[in-house]
Amino acid sequence: MPRLDHVAVESPDPDECAAFYERFLGARIVRKEDHPVMAYVEAGAVAIHEQGPHGHGRHVGFRVSEEERAALKRALDEAGIRNEERDHEIAVGLFFEDPDGRQLEAITYRGAA
């Protein structure tokens, strides 16, 4: 069953934004080159992307198994719903939109149980 993994936001200064989450919410901050700054809290994370022209940094991510992601992709394809898989190196995300146009990601981490 999918569970909430992260909410992705955009910021003109991801480091300043992460410092806010760390200071006021006690988030654990993780930085990795070529990835958003991650602010981890007890039940998920905020992925803080640098602002971009296409809004790729704004979405809600749900953690799923590889099998769940494959089944979801088949169901989306059968329903004619546009979707795209993206390799994040540490994970694979399946991006699609809900009926109101919000971007969603079904993400599977490599090596995760």
N, C-alpha and C positions, 0 to 999 in steps of 0.2 A: 504494500500500500504506500503511495507517495506520502512524503512528509515535507513540511516546509523546510527548505535548506537555506535560502537567502533572499533578500530583497536587494536589488541592484539600483543604485542611484548615481547621478552624475554630480560632479562638483568642480568648480573652477580651481579648487585647491584641495585635492584628496587628502594630503597629509594634515592640513588644518582641520578638515572635517573629521578625520580619524581621531585626532587628538581630542576633539570634543566628545566623541563616543567613549573614548578611553577615560577621560576625566570625569564625565558626568554619569556614565552608565557602567563603568568598570569593564568595558570591552577589552578583550585581548586583541591586539593589533598585529597583523601579519602582513609583511610586504614581500613580494616576489617580483623580480624583474619581468616586465611585459604582462603583468596581471594586475587586476584592480587591487587597491588596498583593502584588506578584509578586516572588519571589526566584528569579532565573535562574541556573542552573548550566550547565555545558557541554552536557549532553544533555537539557535540559528545564527545568521550573520547578516551584516550589511556589507555588500560589495560596493566599494566607492570607486567609480570609474571617473576618469578625466572627461570633461565635457567634450562631446563630439558632434559633428553635423548631422548624424543619422539617428541619434538617440539610442544606440545599441546598449548603453549603460542603464537603461530603465526597463526592468523586468522583474518578475517574481520567479524564483527557482524552486523546483520541487525535486527532492532527491528520490531517485528510483533505481531499481536494479536494472541490469542489462536486459533481462527478459521483459521487464515492464516497459522499458523504453522501446524495445522492438515491437511489442504488442501495441503500444500507443502509436507508433509510427504507422503501422499497418492500418489501425483504425482511422487515423487522420487521413491517410491516403485514400482509403475506401470512401470516406465522407467528402473527399474533394477539398480538404482543408490544407492550404499551403503550409509547408514545414521545411525546416532546414537543419541538418546536423552540423555542428561545429566541433572541431577537435581543439580542446583547451590544453593539451599535453597531459595535465593531471586528471582530466575528465573529458567526457563527451557530452555535449548538450544538444538536445532536440528543441528547437525554437519554433513556436507557433503562436497564434493569437486567439484570445477568447472572443465571443461574439461581439463584445464592445470594443475590440481593437487593442486590448492590453496584451503586451508581449509576455509570454510564459516560456519557461525553460524546464524541461525534464532532464535532470543531470545525473550522470552515473560516473562515480569516481573510480579511477583505475586502482586496483588492488584493495578496494573496500569490500568488506564482508556484506 
